[in-house]
Amino acid sequence: MEEIKKYDNVSIKETQIEEKIDKNNNVTQETKRIKSIDRFRGFCVFAMLIFQFLKNFKNLGFLSRLADHSLENGIVILPGMTLADIIAPAFIFAIGLTFALSFSKWQRLYGTKHAIIHYLERALAIIGVGTFLDLCNKFLDMFGGDYTLNAFDWTVTAFSIIAIIGLILRLLALIPSWNKKLSPIAEQIFYIALSCLGLMNIIITSIDYASVVNGQGVIYSYWVTLQGIGFAILVAFPFVKAKSWVKFLGASIITIAFTIYHQIGNNRELLDVIVHGGVVGGFGWGAMLIFDMFIADLYFKKKYNALIVSAFFCAIGVMATQWLGTINLGSCSPTFILVGVGLSGLIFVVFDLLDKYHKTKFDPLIWWGKNPIIMFLVEFFVIGLYTSLMPESALAQAPVWLALIQGIIAIVGLTAFAYLLSRKKKSISL
């Protein structure tokens, strides 16, 4: 009980884990490492902002190509893989770096049972958030005359309204006199609604894939990046406390099984119909996350080993294209799994090496990295609202100077928001 009381007021943040728990000579070193993780995570979210913004502009030459996933117009870095394709695996890698540490902290504070419930609920909630964002896009399409809402859409709407009510109550709970009464109720309403959305999405997307296999096409299609991330967490969760070799073995078995399925018949094409392969492709993303946790274990023991293994994954993935076909984000191909892990690891090592040369307190990437989920959601709504209000043709043909001014305004505004959260030491996460 004394240990729990000691840490009761400590935020469950990956950036504080080693600093608060390990009272030894390695505290400073571990804290620096965690800072590099925050910068890497901030880079991932910031890159998402840039790509999400640039994809609406078609008249910017090289800049327009940066955000393009297509092989025809994008910047191809490897066979079948564009520069834009690396952002999602990098975000997964950022999760893998701190997944085990964060779970261990929760386990120490509140017990194993509570920690398990917490992380499973949050994984479903992430899928639920992605579902809600998809619903927003469908409403925008409906008002534009390009979409008609169906029964599932209205069910999603109902649970979304419940989640919004929970969120409003959580905001009201910030009022000191209301905190004790509203906070527990609001949190339960919020997470239960989002978790139900996530669970429904998994079921519906599974039905969608079965429909694709039967030649009926996608019926609902509620699956994009956040859904893939949430499902990857569910797949990887059984390995969160496993030894390093068990993680590597488990990820390898899942990858091999997924490879066999991916290469049979026309499964590769079927997986490409739903974004990132849907639930089936999610097992590939889960294998990627487990490999990431394995590299994280190596990193915290000896950085050099993490560098070597990351380079090994890249080499194997590129060589495997000779037998397994090109790297494909759409179907989460086995080669994409290996290359995604390897490239993400190499990019992170670069951030970690540069960390010792960072001497200024002006650190926008850390500001972004401390609240990755909230920054992702805010940038989604800001850019989504902006692009929905502007004619598509006007954005596509906008001159370079106008696009740059708009981009600078968006970057400065969102960075200021991230700075305020960091300065006030506010952490908003799922």
Phi, psi and omega in degrees: 000324181297322180294320179296317179297324181299321184254011187299328183261010179274127178296139178281077181236134182301328183291349184247352189302302185290325181295322186272331188265315185271098179268072180215190185288349183262008183300312182299315180298314181295322178297320178298318179300317180296324176299321179294328176295316178299318179296318179297316179296319177297321176300317180299313181292320179296319178297322176300318178300310182300313182291321179297324180287313186291333184295344179276347183252127184249004187243025186250012178063238182302320181297321177295324180291333181304320186266005185268125179275346184285145179290336181288319186245341182281176178268104183282124180252334177213164181306111179085002186234129176259169180300322181294337183290341186278344187295313181299311176300325178295321178295319175300318179299319179299323176294316181298329181297327187241001185302307183294319179298314181295317179297318180299322179296312178300320180298318179293322184283316192235001179096160185295315182300313181295321180296317179298311179300317181302311185284325175293318178297318180292323178298315177296324180295323177298317175298321178297319177298316177300322178297317179298318179296321175298320179298319178301317178296321180294323177294320177297318178294325180295316179294335177274359178082013183257001185206146175241125181293140177249185184298320179295322178301318180291326175296316176300319179300317181299312179293328178295320178297318178299317179296320179296320176300316177299320179294318178299318179296323177295322177293319177294331180293347176293339174292120187310317184289342181258352190302307185295327182280317188270326189303308180298317180296314181299317180297317179297313180299313183300307186285326177296316179297313180294321179295320177296320176300315180297315180295317177300320181296318177301315180295312183294319179293326175296318176296320178302315182294320176300323177294321178297316179300323180275007177079018183261355180079177180281132182269310186245318175054072175246059185217113175224208191298309183298323178297318178297320179295313180300317180291325176299321177297319178298318180293320185278343188303319179301343183257006188297328180254007183286158174293161184302315182293329177292319177300313180298316180295315180298315179296322180295317179297314179298317180296317179296314179298316179295323179297315179301313179296317182300326186269352182278129174053228180255024181301327179301315180291323180295319179295330183285347181291316177266139183308127178059020178082003179061214182296319180296313176297335179300332176293327174294317176295324176296317176299320177300316181294321178295317174301320179298318178296324176298314178294325176299318176302316179296319182299315182287343175269312180201115185303322184301321180295322178297321178296313182297313182295321178299315177297323178298316178300317178300312183297314180296318180298316179293317179296325182293343178297339178293333183247330186254001181091177185291162177290131187223110176296319186303318180259004186050058184299155178305322177294326177293321178302309184292312181293322179300316177297312184295311180296319179299318178297318179294319178297317179296319179301321176300314178300320181292321179293323180286345184301321183289344179265358182274108186248351184264151176281346177285103189221073183302324182295323176294320177302313179293320185289339180287336181226063187297319183292311182295323178293322176298315182292317180296315180295326177299312183289321180297307182289322178298317179295318181297311182292331179287332181276340181261139176301136182303320180295324180295320177292315183299324184256011181298139178293162184301315184298322180290317179298319180295318178299314179297319179295318179297318178299315180296315182295313181296316181297313181290324177294322176298319177297316178297321179297316180298318177299318181292316181295321179279359181057042177263127178241118180244113183214164174279000000 
